Amino acid sequence: MPRPKGFDPDRALDSAMEAFWSKGYAATSAQDLCDSTGLGRGSLYNTFAGKHQLFAKVLRRYEDEWTARQVGVLEGGGPVRDRIRTVLMTVVDEESAGSSGRRGCLAVNAAIELAGHDPEVTELVRHIFVRMEDAFCEALERARREGEIEADRDARELAQYLLTSMYGLRVLGKTADRRALSGIVETVLRPL
């Protein structure tokens, strides 16, 4: 099948992301990718080289889009608790939205499915996790300097706690209801 008119690689990546996010890496077939992107197999493989290479590009795009939004909130203004609450409640909102099908976090899903036995995916996911941890840490260090949290609090330890909590919400979001997830957010914020 020839490449569709107006082929947009970014749009194709977004469509492939949706396919991988909905089904997971292993369960997403070449036909699923063709159907989601509108590309024929030849165009898909000529553009992205293969399924694994496409998945790696999707993970990088996920970081550039989704992770960057969360980091942007943490880098913004206002009280640190409010910024952290916004990030965590975004997770609750996304996991509670019926249209997304409780799909969780693409990075967490990739970690569960492939990290540990796929070195490239392991490194890509690690990079996403470190970026989020660093963003939490920087927000907390700034809050500590400005007197929002106690000076003796270890910003790195708190950042790791928040990172674990955020990704835990993603996993719990596959089964828990909005009320339970919102309650967890408030519990997570208490130690701050």
Backbone hydrogen bonds, N-H to C=O, Kabsch-Sander energy under -0.5 kcal/mol:
donor,donor_aa,acceptor,acceptor_aa,energy
7,F,4,P,-1.1
12,A,8,D,-2.4
13,L,9,P,-2.4
14,D,10,D,-2.4
15,S,11,R,-2.4
16,A,12,A,-2.7
17,M,13,L,-2.7
18,E,14,D,-2.0
19,A,15,S,-1.8
20,F,16,A,-2.8
21,W,17,M,-3.1
22,S,18,E,-2.2
23,K,19,A,-2.2
24,G,20,F,-2.9
28,T,24,G,-0.7
28,T,25,Y,-1.0
29,S,27,A,-0.7
33,L,29,S,-2.0
34,C,30,A,-2.3
35,D,31,Q,-3.0
36,S,32,D,-2.6
37,T,33,L,-2.2
38,G,34,C,-2.1
44,L,40,G,-2.8
45,Y,41,R,-2.8
46,N,42,G,-2.6
47,T,43,S,-2.1
48,F,44,L,-2.6
49,A,45,Y,-1.9
50,G,48,F,-1.4
54,L,50,G,-2.5
55,F,51,K,-2.5
56,A,52,H,-2.3
57,K,53,Q,-2.1
58,V,54,L,-2.3
59,L,55,F,-2.4
60,R,56,A,-2.0
61,R,57,K,-2.4
62,Y,58,V,-2.7
63,E,59,L,-2.1
64,D,60,R,-2.3
65,E,61,R,-2.2
66,W,62,Y,-1.7
67,T,62,Y,-1.6
68,A,63,E,-1.5
69,R,65,E,-1.3
70,Q,66,W,-1.6
71,V,67,T,-2.6
72,G,68,A,-2.4
73,V,69,R,-1.7
74,L,70,Q,-2.0
75,E,71,V,-1.9
76,G,72,G,-0.7
76,G,73,V,-1.0
83,R,79,P,-2.0
84,I,80,V,-2.7
85,R,81,R,-2.8
86,T,82,D,-2.4
87,V,83,R,-2.1
88,L,84,I,-2.7
89,M,85,R,-3.2
90,T,86,T,-1.8
91,V,87,V,-1.4
92,V,88,L,-1.9
93,D,89,M,-3.1
94,E,90,T,-2.7
95,E,91,V,-2.7
96,S,92,V,-1.9
97,A,93,D,-1.1
100,S,97,A,-0.7
101,G,98,G,-0.9
102,R,97,A,-0.7
109,N,105,C,-3.1
110,A,106,L,-2.5
111,A,107,A,-2.4
112,I,108,V,-2.7
113,E,109,N,-2.4
114,L,110,A,-3.2
115,A,110,A,-1.4
117,H,114,L,-1.9
118,D,114,L,-1.0
122,T,118,D,-2.9
123,E,119,P,-2.2
124,L,120,E,-2.3
125,V,121,V,-2.8
126,R,122,T,-2.5
127,H,123,E,-2.2
128,I,124,L,-1.8
129,F,125,V,-2.6
130,V,126,R,-2.9
131,R,127,H,-2.4
132,M,128,I,-2.1
133,E,129,F,-2.6
134,D,130,V,-3.0
135,A,131,R,-2.0
136,F,132,M,-2.5
137,C,133,E,-2.7
138,E,134,D,-2.8
139,A,135,A,-2.1
140,L,136,F,-2.4
141,E,137,C,-2.9
142,R,138,E,-2.3
143,A,139,A,-2.1
144,R,140,L,-2.4
145,R,141,E,-2.4
146,E,142,R,-1.9
147,G,144,R,-1.1
148,E,143,A,-2.7
149,I,143,A,-0.9
153,R,150,E,-1.6
155,A,153,R,-0.8
158,L,154,D,-2.3
159,A,155,A,-2.4
160,Q,156,R,-2.3
161,Y,157,E,-2.1
162,L,158,L,-2.6
163,L,159,A,-2.7
164,T,160,Q,-2.5
165,S,161,Y,-2.2
166,M,162,L,-2.9
167,Y,163,L,-2.5
168,G,164,T,-2.0
169,L,165,S,-2.3
170,R,166,M,-1.5
171,V,167,Y,-1.7
172,L,168,G,-3.0
173,G,169,L,-2.5
174,K,171,V,-1.5
175,T,172,L,-2.3
176,A,172,L,-3.4
181,L,177,D,-2.2
182,S,178,R,-2.8
183,G,179,R,-2.1
184,I,180,A,-1.9
185,V,181,L,-1.9
186,E,182,S,-1.8
187,T,183,G,-1.9
188,V,184,I,-2.8
189,L,185,V,-1.9
190,R,186,E,-1.0
192,L,189,L,-1.6
